[in-house]
Amino acid sequence: MCMTATARRVGRSLKHEVDVNGRHVIVTDEPESLGGTDEGPAPHELLAATLASCIATMIAIYAQNRDWDIGETAVTVNYDADSVPRHFAVDIHLPDDLTPDQRRRLQRVADTCPVRRALEADFTFQERILTSGPQSEAA
């Protein structure tokens, strides 16, 4: 499954509108201390947000399919971008009334989140510089 995100700069600012698969738009920006207007999360902040929402969604789907009432669960991800290797600390907040077996199963589900699997895998990059003029087609 291929996914596409296109970031377009808004004016001359550091704010960008990111089109995701032609269906959704996410706004990113930098904090004022870096010259932005802080109108959205900085791009690197989305990494923790993506992992937290993926884990939370996987847990909710699994519980929903089994008619487990997990209420308003929460997943908190702390991301240390300065550590080598990079470090994520994930806290999954579940209701007290789940059985130990339910908790174990939900932990296994969290471990299989597609974002986590992607972060654990090797990546390759293919980058090209394209211009907006006609010469880009000849290159």
MOBEL-V454141 format. One record per residue. RES is the residue in three letters. PHI is phi in degrees with one decimal (999 if undefined). BURIAL is I if it has 24 or more other ideal C-beta (glycine too) atoms within 12 Angstrom, else O. Layout:
res: (RES:RES)
phi: (PHI:PHI)
burial: (BURIAL:BURIAL)
This chain:
res: (MET:CYS:MET:THR:ALA:THR:ALA:ARG:ARG:VAL:GLY:ARG:SER:LEU:LYS:HIS:GLU:VAL:ASP:VAL:ASN:GLY:ARG:HIS:VAL:ILE:VAL:THR:ASP:GLU:PRO:GLU:SER:LEU:GLY:GLY:THR:ASP:GLU:GLY:PRO:ALA:PRO:HIS:GLU:LEU:LEU:ALA:ALA:THR:LEU:ALA:SER:CYS:ILE:ALA:THR:MET:ILE:ALA:ILE:TYR:ALA:GLN:ASN:ARG:ASP:TRP:ASP:ILE:GLY:GLU:THR:ALA:VAL:THR:VAL:ASN:TYR:ASP:ALA:ASP:SER:VAL:PRO:ARG:HIS:PHE:ALA:VAL:ASP:ILE:HIS:LEU:PRO:ASP:ASP:LEU:THR:PRO:ASP:GLN:ARG:ARG:ARG:LEU:GLN:ARG:VAL:ALA:ASP:THR:CYS:PRO:VAL:ARG:ARG:ALA:LEU:GLU:ALA:ASP:PHE:THR:PHE:GLN:GLU:ARG:ILE:LEU:THR:SER:GLY:PRO:GLN:SER:GLU:ALA:ALA)
phi: (999:-100.6:-121.6:-130.1:-127.5:-123.7:-97.9:-120.7:-65.9:-96.8:60.2:-109.3:-89.7:-92.7:-77.2:-131.7:-102.7:-106.7:-84.5:-110.5:55.0:68.9:-121.2:-140.2:-125.6:-115.8:-100.4:-120.3:-160.0:-105.1:-65.9:-57.2:-63.0:-107.5:98.2:-91.4:-114.8:55.9:-88.7:-168.0:-66.3:-69.2:-51.7:-68.5:-71.8:-68.0:-62.9:-65.7:-64.2:-64.7:-65.5:-61.2:-70.1:-65.4:-61.6:-61.0:-67.7:-60.7:-63.6:-63.5:-62.7:-60.2:-65.2:-61.4:-67.3:-112.4:56.9:-89.1:-89.3:-105.1:56.3:-93.7:-72.1:-140.5:-126.1:-110.6:-120.1:-102.5:-119.2:-100.4:-75.8:-93.8:-80.6:-130.3:-70.1:-56.3:-133.8:-115.3:-113.8:-112.7:-114.1:-107.3:-97.0:-115.3:-63.4:-67.9:-87.0:-77.6:-76.5:-56.7:-64.2:-61.6:-62.4:-61.2:-65.5:-67.3:-64.5:-62.4:-62.7:-58.9:-67.8:-99.9:-52.1:-57.0:-68.1:-61.2:-60.0:-66.1:-67.5:-82.9:-89.2:-80.0:-122.2:-125.3:-127.0:-123.8:-117.5:-134.6:-102.5:-117.1:-105.0:-86.5:-88.3:-63.4:-64.7:-66.5:-72.4:-83.3:-74.7)
burial: (O:O:O:O:O:O:O:O:O:O:O:O:O:I:I:I:O:I:O:O:O:O:O:O:O:I:I:I:I:O:O:O:O:O:O:I:O:O:O:I:O:I:I:O:O:I:I:I:I:I:I:I:O:I:I:I:O:I:I:I:O:I:I:O:O:O:O:I:O:I:O:O:I:O:I:O:I:O:I:O:O:O:O:O:O:O:O:I:O:I:O:I:O:I:O:O:O:O:O:O:O:I:O:O:O:I:O:O:I:I:O:O:I:O:I:I:O:O:I:O:O:O:O:O:O:O:O:O:O:O:O:O:O:O:O:O:O:O:O)
